[in-house]
Amino acid sequence: MSANLAKEPCIKFHSVAKTYNGGTIKALSGVNLSVKKGEIFGYIGPNGAGKTTSIKILVGLIHDFAGSVSINGHDLIKNRLEVHKLIGYLPQSVGFQEWRTVNHALRTFGLLSGVDSSILDNKIDEVLSLVGLPDVKDRKIVHLSGGMKQKLLLAQALLHDPEVLVLDEPMTGLDPSSRYQMRKIIQKLAEKDITIFFSSHILSDVQGIATQIGILNNGQILKVGTPQELQDQFKVGNDIEIVYKSAISNCTGIEKISGVQSVENVSSNKILVHLPASSDLDQITNEILTLIAEQKCNVLNFNVLKASLEDVYLKYVEGQY
């Protein structure tokens, strides 16, 4: 790769627009975004926001759109075959022929993806191990759990060593344990310098693994940033939870500390100290702890509750901002 190309974003959308029904329905309207190599980009937004349309454009399933999309400097339309080799794709839903064995299915996917037959067996072993399914090669797909089938979908997307992995709702339908495993797999892939572009409506999953987040609504990008940047820019504050041993242990005067927005009495021995986004969290935390020590309050738990991605999402997408 040339030095100039190395400086280019791995994924780049430039003024991308897409309409349906003769132009009466705007799915995307002037979308601009850049994703760097090795990033985990989480794409969030309500149903109908345009996430799936964006993904279908990115993986080459939609060709008639305005604007341009490039992968590693290759234009998606002009260099379609080259771009196709760079991308692995896990669709939101796909049907396996469940009477097949895992090995049979992956061999078919591998050959369709252009993997040399002489190395395909080793590649199948490699990707199954990578997604945590090293022992299911000879098992029929019908006997796999939902979480295992989702991992198998991810395995097929990795067979041809893609530089970019596009995942459409990869955690949908998974139980908490399987979602946790999938998040860990995605993080492991990013450590191998694979660029991850994924959509999800499970905001805790996005916040847990995304290095960059894009919020899409009504076909437009509202904001892109790290979870911390979104919290800061959308002025979503934090809370400090204090649980006392008993009601008589409660401290007084916390509401008078500079930067404290309010103090909420959750129960007789539990309070929430609400802080605006502009407050100095370290300074306020230090002052509260000093006050607790001075008054010799008996505290069972002191916990800083950081604003969640859901708080940010509700502020912006649902018009509460």
Secondary structure, DSSP 4 states (H G I P E B T S, - for coil): --HHHHTS-SEEEEEEEEEETTTTEEEEEEEEEEE-TT-EEEEE--TTSSHHHHHHHHTTS----EEEEEETTEETTTTHHHHHHHEEEE-S-----TTSBHHHHHHHHHHHTT--HHHHHHHHHHHHHHTT-TT-TTSBGGGS-HHHHHHHHHHHHHTT--SEEEEESTTTT--HHHHHHHHHHHHHHHHTT-EEEEE-S-HHHHHHH-SEEEEEETTEEEEEE-HHHHHHHTT--EEEEEEESSGGG--S-GGGSTT--EEEEEETTEEEEEE-TTS-HHHHHHHHHHHHHHHT--EEEEEEEPPPHHHHHHHHTTS--
